[in-house]
Amino acid sequence: MTTTAETPETPETPDLSEIRGPQKLGPLTPLVGEWEGDIGVDLSYHNDDDETSHTSYFEKASFSPIPVQENGQQTLWGLNYSMTAWRHGEEGMDPFHDEIGFLLWDKINGQVMRNVVFGRGIAILAGSDAGPHDRELHFDAKPGDPSYGILQNKYLMERAEIKDFTSSFTIVDDETFSYTSDLTLRLVAAGVTMHHTDKNTLHRVKRFHPSEA
């Protein structure tokens, strides 16, 4: 009896866009690089005009990986970042908003964190639960919270106290992300509580690569 050798099946060539390595940065992985966005909208109180109004803006953002951080048994991977915004028509002048900080990923505990400092004398550590492949990340903080809290200088505390901070980053696709940010403020002089909100959509203009100088 004759037997015919079976031809081994050739494995299909995988779609390179679907191949993912360990992704130590977890859900922060898509943010690495430099970004620009030109459809920003800021809603805030303007002291000079004594009114709350909208401002449109152009923005630049940069996210770069940092060395692994180890707190005892806790391991954090993350990015240092900066976001700077100019009002439309004032791109050649001083920016009206600037922030620097870290985005951190705690894989074991399933947490993302945004450790941000604003040039107005405000520091916030915000965070929430997250999975390694989540496309929408939430960063929340409240004054007095022992983990995710808010600090601000005495002047602001007496006149425009921050009562709540909520923010989210949404990965739209490999080259686009959007964000929203909301500060709830108690304006002492006016005796009211108001929201200071920002939102924008940014597009990647540069990827980082180890071969770059």
N, CA, C and O of each residue as an XYZ file, in Angstrom:
852
protein
N       0.841     -1.177      0.000
C       0.000      0.000      0.000
C       0.892      1.248      0.000
O       1.833      1.377      0.784
N       0.560      2.130     -0.888
C       1.325      3.392     -0.970
C       0.633      4.494     -0.157
O      -0.592      4.598     -0.092
N       1.499      5.307      0.457
C       0.961      6.443      1.217
C       1.470      7.730      0.600
O       2.595      7.788      0.104
N       0.674      8.721      0.630
C       1.061     10.026      0.083
C       1.349     10.965      1.251
O       0.513     11.183      2.128
N       2.557     11.506      1.227
C       2.926     12.433      2.296
C       2.088     13.707      2.195
O       1.928     14.294      1.125
N       1.569     14.104      3.335
C       0.772     15.335      3.338
C       1.684     16.560      3.321
O       2.701     16.603      4.014
N       1.309     17.535      2.533
C       2.078     18.782      2.479
C       1.705     19.629      3.692
O       0.532     19.947      3.891
N       2.710     19.999      4.511
C       2.379     20.805      5.694
C       1.765     22.140      5.290
O       2.157     22.763      4.303
N       0.797     22.548      6.082
C       0.153     23.824      5.788
C       1.108     24.974      6.073
O       1.823     24.975      7.075
N       1.106     25.949      5.175
C       1.928     27.145      5.369
C       1.160     28.118      6.252
O       0.044     28.518      5.920
N       1.760     28.499      7.381
C       1.030     29.426      8.256
C       0.785     30.753      7.551
O       1.615     31.229      6.778
N      -0.359     31.331      7.834
C      -0.687     32.612      7.220
C       0.245     33.697      7.760
O       0.621     33.687      8.932
N       0.601     34.615      6.894
C       1.434     35.741      7.319
C       0.585     36.659      8.194
O      -0.459     37.138      7.753
N       1.020     36.908      9.423
C       0.191     37.729     10.313
C       0.168     39.187      9.872
O       1.097     39.676      9.229
N      -0.896     39.853     10.225
C      -1.016     41.286      9.979
C      -0.130     41.998     10.998
O      -0.385     41.952     12.201
N       0.915     42.657     10.493
C       1.878     43.283     11.405
C       1.223     44.315     12.315
O       1.677     44.546     13.435
N       0.152     44.934     11.824
C      -0.505     45.947     12.655
C      -1.185     45.338     13.870
O      -1.506     46.047     14.824
N      -1.412     44.000     13.842
C      -2.093     43.337     14.948
C      -1.124     42.666     15.914
O      -1.545     42.151     16.950
N       0.185     42.664     15.586
C       1.166     42.026     16.460
C       1.555     42.992     17.573
O       1.913     44.139     17.306
N       1.486     42.541     18.788
C       1.835     43.386     19.931
C       2.821     42.634     20.819
O       2.651     41.443     21.082
N       3.851     43.340     21.276
C       4.808     42.751     22.193
C       4.291     42.856     23.617
O       3.086     42.996     23.823
N       5.181     42.791     24.608
C       4.757     42.831     26.014
C       4.033     44.120     26.400
O       3.199     44.120     27.305
N       4.354     45.216     25.714
C       3.718     46.499     25.997
C       3.758     46.827     27.486
O       2.728     46.882     28.158
N       4.967     47.043     27.978
C       5.142     47.341     29.395
C       4.427     48.621     29.827
O       4.109     48.801     31.003
N       4.181     49.505     28.862
C       3.463     50.731     29.182
C       1.951     50.525     29.227
O       1.201     51.458     29.512
N       1.508     49.302     28.946
C       0.083     49.008     29.017
C      -0.732     49.949     28.154
O      -0.390     50.174     26.994
N      -1.824     50.513     28.707
C      -2.702     51.370     27.912
C      -2.076     52.711     27.526
O      -2.642     53.448     26.719
N      -0.903     53.035     28.101
C      -0.213     54.280     27.750
C       0.602     54.145     26.462
O       1.057     55.146     25.909
N       0.788     52.911     25.984
C       1.656     52.636     24.832
C       1.360     53.511     23.618
O       2.305     54.032     23.025
N       0.096     53.705     23.211
C      -0.162     54.478     21.988
C       0.212     55.949     22.059
O       0.274     56.614     21.025
N       0.466     56.483     23.269
C       0.698     57.917     23.421
C       2.137     58.339     23.132
O       2.398     59.530     22.964
N       3.069     57.402     23.071
C       4.478     57.762     22.903
C       4.684     58.542     21.609
O       4.298     58.085     20.533
N       5.298     59.727     21.721
C       5.570     60.541     20.539
C       5.251     62.004     20.789
O       5.012     62.426     21.921
N       5.254     62.770     19.702
C       4.905     64.190     19.758
C       3.605     64.406     18.985
O       3.356     63.766     17.963
N       2.782     65.327     19.500
C       1.430     65.507     18.987
C       1.095     66.989     18.829
O       1.679     67.844     19.494
N       0.141     67.277     17.936
C      -0.368     68.634     17.782
C      -1.877     68.581     17.558
O      -2.398     67.665     16.921
N      -2.564     69.591     18.100
C      -4.007     69.677     17.916
C      -4.435     71.123     17.757
O      -3.949     72.001     18.471
N      -5.354     71.377     16.812
C      -5.714     72.758     16.476
C      -7.191     73.065     16.701
O      -7.689     74.096     16.248
N      -7.901     72.157     17.411
C      -9.332     72.408     17.617
C      -9.667     72.421     19.112
O     -10.755     72.014     19.519
N      -8.719     72.893     19.917
C      -8.952     72.958     21.355
C      -9.988     74.007     21.722
O     -10.080     75.059     21.089
N     -10.772     73.702     22.764
C     -11.771     74.651     23.285
C     -11.644     74.699     24.801
O     -11.706     73.670     25.474
N     -11.465     75.904     25.332
C     -11.334     76.134     26.768
C     -12.532     76.948     27.234
O     -12.834     77.995     26.662
N     -13.214     76.471     28.268
C     -14.300     77.229     28.893
C     -13.853     77.589     30.296
O     -13.643     76.713     31.135
N     -13.707     78.909     30.552
C     -13.187     79.331     31.852
C     -13.670     80.737     32.197
O     -14.209     81.459     31.359
N     -13.458     81.095     33.457
C     -13.797     82.435     33.924
C     -12.660     83.382     33.595
O     -11.502     83.092     33.896
N     -12.978     84.512     32.978
C     -11.979     85.519     32.612
C     -12.107     86.699     33.577
O     -13.094     87.433     33.557
N     -11.094     86.861     34.412
C     -11.148     87.912     35.429
C     -11.281     89.303     34.836
O     -12.059     90.119     35.331
N     -10.527     89.581     33.777
C     -10.517     90.938     33.205
C     -11.902     91.355     32.713
O     -12.294     92.516     32.834
N     -12.635     90.392     32.159
C     -13.956     90.701     31.615
C     -15.082     90.337     32.572
O     -16.246     90.635     32.301
N     -14.749     89.693     33.691
C     -15.731     89.246     34.679
C     -16.832     88.421     34.007
O     -18.023     88.662     34.206
N     -16.405     87.448     33.211
C     -17.375     86.591     32.537
C     -16.773     85.224     32.255
O     -15.553     85.061     32.229
N     -17.633     84.257     32.047
C     -17.206     82.922     31.645
C     -17.415     82.796     30.137
O     -18.515     83.030     29.637
N     -16.349     82.423     29.410
C     -16.465     82.347     27.960
C     -15.523     81.291     27.401
O     -14.679     80.748     28.114
N     -15.684     81.011     26.107
C     -14.883     80.012     25.421
C     -13.663     80.644     24.763
O     -13.706     81.785     24.304
N     -12.569     79.876     24.724
C     -11.357     80.268     24.011
C     -10.934     79.077     23.151
O     -10.873     77.951     23.645
N     -10.642     79.314     21.873
C     -10.135     78.236     21.017
C      -8.613     78.274     21.044
O      -8.015     79.335     21.219
N      -7.982     77.099     20.867
C      -6.525     77.080     21.002
C      -5.850     75.986     20.175
O      -6.460     74.996     19.772
N      -4.548     76.223     19.945
C      -3.639     75.272     19.308
C      -2.760     74.680     20.397
O      -2.399     75.384     21.341
N      -2.406     73.399     20.289
C      -1.694     72.734     21.386
C      -0.611     71.791     20.869
O      -0.761     71.154     19.827
N       0.480     71.720     21.625
C       1.536     70.736     21.391
C       1.662     69.850     22.630
O       1.539     70.324     23.760
N       1.909     68.553     22.404
C       2.086     67.619     23.512
C       3.200     66.641     23.179
O       3.422     66.301     22.017
N       3.901     66.193     24.221
C       4.993     65.238     24.043
C       4.942     64.213     25.171
O       4.759     64.572     26.334
N       5.106     62.919     24.820
C       5.077     61.826     25.788
C       6.294     60.936     25.553
O       6.445     60.357     24.476
N       7.170     60.824     26.569
C       8.412     60.053     26.444
C       8.512     59.024     27.563
O       8.214     59.344     28.714
N       8.926     57.786     27.252
C       9.067     56.766     28.295
C      10.116     57.141     29.338
O      11.127     57.768     29.018
N       9.866     56.749     30.591
C      10.807     56.966     31.693
C      11.300     55.604     32.175
O      10.688     54.584     31.860
N      12.400     55.570     32.936
C      12.857     54.297     33.500
C      11.805     53.699     34.424
O      10.983     54.419     34.991
N      11.837     52.383     34.571
C      10.890     51.713     35.456
C      11.068     52.241     36.874
O      12.190     52.465     37.328
N       9.950     52.437     37.570
C       9.951     52.930     38.946
C       9.498     51.793     39.867
O       8.474     51.157     39.617
N      10.261     51.544     40.929
C       9.919     50.446     41.834
C       9.739     50.978     43.250
O      10.657     51.544     43.843
N       8.522     50.779     43.780
C       8.207     51.138     45.162
C       8.008     49.841     45.943
O       6.879     49.369     46.080
N       9.080     49.271     46.449
C       8.959     47.982     47.121
C       8.485     46.928     46.138
O       9.169     46.629     45.159
N       7.297     46.359     46.405
C       6.735     45.341     45.523
C       5.954     45.942     44.350
O       5.481     45.211     43.481
N       5.818     47.267     44.325
C       5.080     47.907     43.236
C       6.024     48.295     42.098
O       7.095     48.857     42.331
N       5.616     47.991     40.875
C       6.384     48.372     39.690
C       5.536     49.285     38.824
O       4.407     48.949     38.465
N       6.094     50.453     38.488
C       5.397     51.424     37.659
C       6.180     51.672     36.379
O       7.383     51.928     36.413
N       5.485     51.593     35.255
C       6.033     52.014     33.973
C       5.321     53.294     33.582
O       4.158     53.489     33.936
N       6.001     54.169     32.856
C       5.303     55.410     32.551
C       5.969     56.304     31.538
O       6.965     55.956     30.904
N       5.368     57.483     31.412
C       5.800     58.506     30.468
C       5.944     59.821     31.204
O       5.138     60.133     32.081
N       6.966     60.601     30.859
C       6.907     62.007     31.245
C       6.254     62.752     30.098
O       6.394     62.368     28.937
N       5.547     63.807     30.424
C       4.813     64.486     29.363
C       4.738     65.986     29.609
O       4.941     66.469     30.723
N       4.439     66.701     28.536
C       4.170     68.133     28.621
C       3.076     68.468     27.618
O       2.997     67.874     26.543
N       2.238     69.426     27.984
C       1.187     69.912     27.096
C       1.164     71.431     27.195
O       1.045     71.983     28.289
N       1.279     72.110     26.046
C       1.363     73.566     26.003
C       0.364     74.075     24.974
O       0.272     73.529     23.874
N      -0.390     75.124     25.326
C      -1.452     75.617     24.449
C      -1.346     77.123     24.236
O      -0.992     77.876     25.143
N      -1.667     77.542     22.998
C      -1.686     78.952     22.612
C      -3.077     79.309     22.088
O      -3.661     78.545     21.319
N      -3.609     80.449     22.491
C      -4.870     80.899     21.918
C      -4.691     81.125     20.417
O      -3.631     81.572     19.977
N      -5.707     80.824     19.644
C      -5.639     81.099     18.209
C      -5.395     82.599     17.981
O      -6.058     83.449     18.575
N      -4.441     82.894     17.115
C      -4.053     84.282     16.872
C      -2.904     84.734     17.747
O      -2.357     85.818     17.549
N      -2.524     83.887     18.741
C      -1.415     84.232     19.642
C      -0.327     83.158     19.618
O       0.434     83.015     20.575
N      -0.260     82.398     18.505
C       0.693     81.288     18.440
C       2.144     81.748     18.567
O       2.994     80.979     19.016
N       2.439     82.994     18.177
C       3.806     83.512     18.287
C       4.084     84.186     19.607
O       5.158     84.758     19.795
N       3.128     84.131     20.535
C       3.264     84.796     21.829
C       3.406     83.748     22.934
O       3.554     82.557     22.659
N       3.359     84.205     24.179
C       3.452     83.272     25.306
C       2.220     82.373     25.341
O       1.118     82.843     25.060
N       2.377     81.098     25.677
C       1.215     80.212     25.803
C       0.333     80.625     26.970
O       0.814     81.217     27.936
N      -0.964     80.314     26.884
C      -1.865     80.633     27.988
C      -2.033     79.450     28.938
O      -2.629     79.582     30.007
N      -1.495     78.277     28.533
C      -1.585     77.097     29.399
C      -0.350     76.242     29.202
O       0.118     76.044     28.081
N       0.174     75.734     30.326
C       1.355     74.871     30.269
C       1.290     73.910     31.447
O       1.031     74.321     32.578
N       1.529     72.617     31.177
C       1.546     71.629     32.257
C       2.606     70.572     31.968
O       2.893     70.255     30.814
N       3.171     70.045     33.026
C       4.144     68.960     32.913
C       3.781     67.893     33.937
O       3.105     68.177     34.926
N       4.230     66.666     33.696
C       3.932     65.625     34.660
C       4.307     64.250     34.177
O       5.119     64.087     33.266
N       3.690     63.247     34.813
C       3.928     61.846     34.474
C       2.597     61.139     34.308
O       1.641     61.419     35.031
N       2.539     60.216     33.347
C       1.463     59.248     33.251
C       2.053     57.906     33.653
O       3.088     57.509     33.117
N       1.422     57.197     34.583
C       1.992     55.983     35.149
C       1.021     54.802     35.011
O      -0.199     54.966     35.052
N       1.613     53.591     34.846
C       0.834     52.367     34.682
C       1.279     51.362     35.730
O       2.451     50.990     35.786
N       0.348     50.927     36.554
C       0.565     49.897     37.560
C      -0.184     48.657     37.093
O      -1.387     48.532     37.320
N       0.529     47.738     36.439
C      -0.116     46.569     35.838
C      -0.731     45.652     36.881
O      -1.869     45.210     36.724
N       0.011     45.358     37.949
C      -0.464     44.403     38.951
C      -1.761     44.875     39.599
O      -2.681     44.083     39.801
N      -1.835     46.157     39.922
C      -3.019     46.692     40.585
C      -4.048     47.263     39.613
O      -5.114     47.711     40.037
N      -3.740     47.252     38.306
C      -4.693     47.729     37.309
C      -5.068     49.182     37.472
O      -6.247     49.535     37.485
N      -4.038     50.041     37.599
C      -4.275     51.463     37.826
C      -3.480     52.318     36.832
O      -2.331     52.013     36.514
N      -4.113     53.395     36.350
C      -3.385     54.434     35.620
C      -3.401     55.693     36.475
O      -4.364     55.951     37.197
N      -2.323     56.478     36.387
C      -2.199     57.684     37.188
C      -1.690     58.844     36.334
O      -0.894     58.662     35.413
N      -2.162     60.008     36.660
C      -1.700     61.249     36.023
C      -1.200     62.157     37.133
O      -1.982     62.697     37.916
N       0.106     62.315     37.188
C       0.759     63.136     38.198
C       1.143     64.447     37.512
O       2.166     64.509     36.831
N       0.326     65.503     37.686
C       0.465     66.716     36.879
C       0.692     67.947     37.745
O       0.143     68.074     38.840
N       1.519     68.851     37.220
C       1.773     70.136     37.874
C       1.459     71.244     36.872
O       1.963     71.245     35.749
N       0.617     72.187     37.299
C       0.287     73.349     36.477
C       1.091     74.547     36.966
O       1.387     74.668     38.155
N       1.443     75.433     36.030
C       2.240     76.608     36.383
C       1.532     77.607     37.268
O       2.143     78.591     37.685
N       0.270     77.389     37.569
C      -0.493     78.295     38.428
C      -0.326     77.977     39.915
O      -0.966     78.606     40.758
N       0.530     77.004     40.240
C       0.688     76.601     41.635
C      -0.322     75.559     42.037
O      -0.874     75.605     43.136
N      -0.569     74.601     41.132
C      -1.517     73.514     41.380
C      -0.815     72.190     41.094
O      -0.117     72.063     40.089
N      -0.996     71.204     41.971
C      -0.446     69.864     41.770
C      -1.550     68.841     42.010
O      -2.270     68.914     43.006
N      -1.678     67.889     41.094
C      -2.746     66.894     41.179
C      -2.180     65.503     40.914
O      -1.410     65.309     39.973
N      -2.562     64.538     41.745
C      -2.336     63.132     41.439
C      -3.720     62.515     41.260
O      -4.486     62.384     42.214
N      -4.027     62.133     40.003
C      -5.341     61.592     39.670
C      -5.177     60.198     39.098
O      -4.124     59.866     38.555
N      -6.215     59.378     39.218
C      -6.099     58.036     38.679
C      -7.404     57.270     38.746
O      -8.411     57.758     39.259
N      -7.361     56.046     38.209
C      -8.533     55.172     38.249
C      -8.128     53.774     37.804
O      -6.977     53.542     37.433
N      -9.078     52.843     37.841
C      -8.851     51.491     37.351
C      -8.664     51.511     35.831
O      -9.248     52.343     35.136
N      -7.844     50.585     35.326
C      -7.643     50.476     33.880
C      -7.101     49.102     33.540
O      -6.410     48.478     34.345
N      -7.419     48.637     32.344
C      -6.883     47.387     31.831
C      -5.744     47.652     30.866
O      -5.597     48.779     30.393
N      -4.925     46.640     30.554
C      -3.731     46.848     29.737
C      -4.001     47.293     28.305
O      -3.116     47.848     27.654
N      -5.218     47.057     27.805
C      -5.526     47.435     26.421
C      -6.687     48.422     26.340
O      -7.292     48.580     25.280
N      -7.000     49.082     27.443
C      -8.092     50.061     27.423
C      -7.772     51.206     26.472
O      -6.627     51.648     26.381
N      -8.781     51.676     25.774
C      -8.615     52.794     24.839
C      -9.163     54.094     25.410
O      -9.009     55.151     24.797
N      -9.793     54.029     26.564
C     -10.258     55.230     27.237
C      -9.775     55.184     28.679
O     -10.083     54.250     29.419
N      -9.014     56.204     29.072
C      -8.393     56.254     30.390
C      -8.972     57.414     31.178
O      -9.144     58.514     30.654
N      -9.271     57.153     32.445
C      -9.867     58.185     33.293
C      -8.909     58.548     34.423
O      -8.251     57.688     35.009
N      -8.851     59.842     34.710
C      -7.980     60.361     35.768
C      -8.827     61.272     36.656
O      -9.212     62.366     36.244
N      -9.114     60.814     37.877
C     -10.001     61.552     38.775
C      -9.305     61.846     40.099
O      -8.501     61.048     40.581
N      -9.624     63.003     40.680
C      -9.031     63.386     41.969
C      -9.977     64.309     42.718
O     -10.773     65.030     42.117
N      -9.873     64.274     44.065
C     -10.660     65.156     44.919
C      -9.771     65.701     46.042
O      -8.867     65.001     46.500
N     -10.009     66.926     46.488
C      -9.234     67.466     47.605
C      -9.363     66.581     48.831
O     -10.461     66.141     49.173
N      -8.247     66.321     49.492
C      -8.278     65.535     50.718
C      -8.222     64.047     50.523
O      -8.043     63.314     51.496
N      -8.368     63.564     49.299
C      -8.261     62.122     49.064
C      -6.819     61.693     49.337
O      -5.898     62.303     48.795
N      -6.591     60.659     50.164
C      -5.223     60.272     50.511
C      -4.441     59.664     49.354
O      -3.212     59.609     49.415
N      -5.109     59.209     48.308
C      -4.410     58.619     47.159
C      -4.428     59.544     45.950
O      -3.379     59.925     45.431
N      -5.621     59.898     45.509
C      -5.765     60.749     44.323
C      -6.354     62.084     44.751
O      -7.571     62.260     44.812
N      -5.437     63.039     45.052
C      -5.841     64.305     45.637
C      -5.355     65.518     44.888
O      -4.732     65.403     43.832
N      -5.644     66.703     45.444
C      -5.373     67.990     44.804
C      -4.727     68.925     45.814
O      -5.154     69.001     46.966
N      -3.691     69.639     45.372
C      -3.066     70.697     46.166
C      -3.056     71.975     45.339
O      -2.864     71.937     44.124
N      -3.266     73.121     46.014
C      -3.193     74.399     45.320
C      -2.683     75.466     46.278
O      -2.767     75.322     47.497
N      -2.148     76.550     45.694
C      -1.541     77.569     46.554
C      -2.616     78.335     47.333
O      -3.799     78.285     46.996
N      -2.183     79.043     48.377
C      -3.111     79.682     49.312
C      -4.022     80.695     48.633
O      -5.206     80.781     48.960
N      -3.489     81.452     47.703
C      -4.291     82.469     47.013
C      -5.489     81.819     46.316
O      -6.625     82.269     46.465
N      -5.220     80.764     45.560
C      -6.304     80.090     44.851
C      -7.266     79.405     45.829
O      -8.477     79.404     45.611
N      -6.740     78.839     46.876
C      -7.586     78.175     47.865
C      -8.612     79.146     48.450
O      -9.751     78.767     48.723
N      -8.202     80.393     48.639
C      -9.082     81.398     49.239
C     -10.056     82.017     48.238
O     -11.080     82.573     48.635
N      -9.745     81.923     46.938
C     -10.562     82.630     45.944
C     -11.209     81.720     44.898
O     -12.316     81.993     44.433
N     -10.522     80.649     44.533
C     -11.049     79.757     43.489
C     -10.665     78.321     43.835
O      -9.868     77.693     43.138
N     -11.240     77.818     44.913
C     -10.883     76.497     45.420
C     -11.342     75.396     44.463
O     -12.485     75.398     44.004
N     -10.449     74.463     44.168
C     -10.791     73.320     43.321
C     -11.515     72.279     44.174
O     -10.985     71.811     45.182
N     -12.724     71.927     43.760
C     -13.519     70.956     44.503
C     -13.511     69.562     43.870
O     -13.857     68.574     44.518
N     -13.106     69.495     42.577
C     -13.131     68.208     41.888
C     -12.314     68.312     40.604
O     -12.245     69.375     39.987
N     -11.698     67.202     40.208
C     -10.957     67.139     38.947
C     -11.280     65.825     38.259
O     -11.116     64.754     38.844
N     -11.740     65.905     37.013
C     -11.977     64.708     36.211
C     -11.377     64.930     34.826
O     -11.448     66.025     34.267
N     -10.792     63.878     34.293
C     -10.172     63.982     32.974
C     -10.184     62.611     32.317
O     -10.188     61.586     32.999
N     -10.188     62.599     30.995
C     -10.118     61.336     30.273
C      -9.315     61.506     28.999
O      -9.373     62.550     28.348
N      -8.561     60.469     28.646
C      -7.843     60.384     27.378
C      -8.501     59.259     26.583
O      -8.734     58.174     27.116
N      -8.801     59.516     25.310
C      -9.394     58.499     24.444
C      -8.494     58.267     23.246
O      -8.210     59.195     22.489
N      -8.038     57.021     23.070
C      -7.227     56.665     21.909
C      -8.184     56.424     20.748
O      -8.870     55.403     20.705
N      -8.228     57.353     19.816
C      -9.159     57.255     18.691
C      -8.658     56.228     17.681
O      -9.410     55.350     17.258
N      -7.379     56.339     17.293
C      -6.712     55.363     16.431
C      -5.214     55.495     16.668
O      -4.797     56.211     17.578
N      -4.391     54.809     15.858
C      -2.946     54.802     16.107
C      -2.304     56.179     15.996
O      -1.203     56.384     16.507
N      -2.962     57.118     15.344
C      -2.361     58.430     15.119
C      -3.167     59.574     15.725
O      -2.863     60.740     15.474
N      -4.184     59.260     16.512
C      -5.069     60.308     17.028
C      -5.517     59.989     18.451
O      -5.888     58.855     18.753
N      -5.481     60.987     19.314
C      -6.121     60.838     20.625
C      -6.819     62.137     21.000
O      -6.430     63.214     20.546
N      -7.833     62.031     21.816
C      -8.555     63.206     22.286
C      -8.593     63.191     23.807
O      -8.398     62.149     24.433
N      -8.844     64.341     24.387
C      -8.950     64.403     25.845
C     -10.007     65.408     26.252
O     -10.341     66.321     25.496
N     -10.522     65.232     27.443
C     -11.360     66.226     28.101
C     -10.826     66.402     29.518
O     -10.276     65.468     30.102
N     -10.988     67.587     30.059
C     -10.523     67.870     31.414
C     -11.498     68.852     32.055
O     -11.915     69.822     31.422
N     -11.860     68.599     33.311
C     -12.822     69.457     33.981
C     -12.399     69.705     35.426
O     -12.177     68.769     36.195
N     -12.293     70.977     35.775
C     -12.051     71.405     37.152
C     -13.325     72.049     37.675
O     -13.861     72.958     37.042
N     -13.816     71.594     38.818
C     -14.938     72.253     39.468
C     -14.374     73.250     40.469
O     -13.631     72.869     41.373
N     -14.722     74.526     40.313
C     -14.157     75.606     41.124
C     -15.240     76.296     41.943
O     -16.354     76.508     41.466
N     -14.901     76.641     43.173
C     -15.796     77.462     44.007
C     -15.249     78.885     43.996
O     -14.218     79.160     44.609
N     -15.940     79.795     43.298
C     -15.511     81.188     43.213
C     -16.085     81.942     44.412
O     -17.286     82.201     44.477
N     -15.218     82.287     45.352
C     -15.666     82.873     46.620
C     -16.331     84.229     46.402
O     -17.394     84.490     46.964
N     -15.716     85.100     45.589
C     -16.245     86.454     45.403
C     -17.646     86.428     44.788
O     -18.514     87.209     45.176
N     -17.856     85.535     43.835
C     -19.161     85.474     43.167
C     -20.148     84.577     43.911
O     -21.348     84.611     43.638
N     -19.642     83.774     44.851
C     -20.513     82.879     45.596
C     -21.125     81.787     44.748
O     -22.239     81.335     45.013
N     -20.393     81.359     43.720
C     -20.924     80.329     42.812
C     -19.882     79.235     42.602
O     -18.697     79.411     42.887
N     -20.355     78.113     42.100
C     -19.479     77.025     41.680
C     -19.538     76.927     40.156
O     -20.624     76.946     39.578
N     -18.399     76.823     39.513
C     -18.362     76.780     38.057
C     -17.419     75.687     37.587
O     -16.638     75.142     38.368
N     -17.503     75.373     36.295
C     -16.642     74.376     35.682
C     -15.654     75.051     34.733
O     -16.025     75.900     33.923
N     -14.398     74.654     34.852
C     -13.359     75.072     33.900
C     -13.024     73.829     33.084
O     -12.434     72.881     33.603
N     -13.400     73.832     31.809
C     -13.239     72.640     30.983
C     -12.327     72.896     29.789
O     -12.264     74.004     29.258
N     -11.630     71.854     29.385
C     -10.775     71.894     28.199
C     -10.977     70.602     27.421
O     -11.158     69.535     28.007
N     -10.945     70.707     26.099
C     -10.993     69.504     25.265
C     -10.273     69.779     23.955
O     -10.282     70.898     23.443
N      -9.646     68.726     23.421
C      -8.927     68.865     22.161
C      -8.729     67.481     21.562
O      -8.820     66.470     22.258
N      -8.460     67.450     20.277
C      -8.070     66.238     19.568
C      -6.721     66.489     18.937
O      -6.539     67.473     18.219
N      -5.751     65.587     19.204
C      -4.382     65.769     18.722
C      -3.984     64.634     17.786
O      -4.469     63.508     17.897
N      -3.080     64.967     16.858
C      -2.582     64.004     15.886
C      -1.069     63.875     16.031
O      -0.367     64.859     16.265
N      -0.587     62.657     15.890
C       0.850     62.412     16.060
C       1.634     63.058     14.917
O       1.291     62.894     13.747
N       2.691     63.797     15.271
C       3.554     64.414     14.264
C       4.956     63.812     14.275
O       5.751     64.062     13.368
N       5.263     63.008     15.316
C       6.578     62.391     15.388
C       6.532     61.162     16.277
O       5.962     61.184     17.368
N       7.149     60.074     15.786
C       7.332     58.876     16.604
C       8.754     58.876     17.151
O       9.676     59.356     16.492
N       8.933     58.338     18.357
C      10.263     58.233     18.940
C      10.850     56.876     18.600
O      10.147     55.866     18.604
N      12.153     56.856     18.302
C      12.825     55.614     17.929
C      14.228     55.634     18.522
O      14.872     56.683     18.518
N      14.729     54.489     19.040
C      16.054     54.458     19.678
C      17.192     54.923     18.776
O      18.227     55.357     19.281
N      17.031     54.845     17.446
C      18.131     55.238     16.558
C      18.266     56.744     16.441
O      19.253     57.241     15.898
N      17.272     57.482     16.950
C      17.343     58.934     16.849
C      18.354     59.484     17.840
O      18.490     58.993     18.960
N      19.062     60.522     17.395
C      20.073     61.137     18.274
C      19.383     61.856     19.412
O      20.048     62.442     20.267
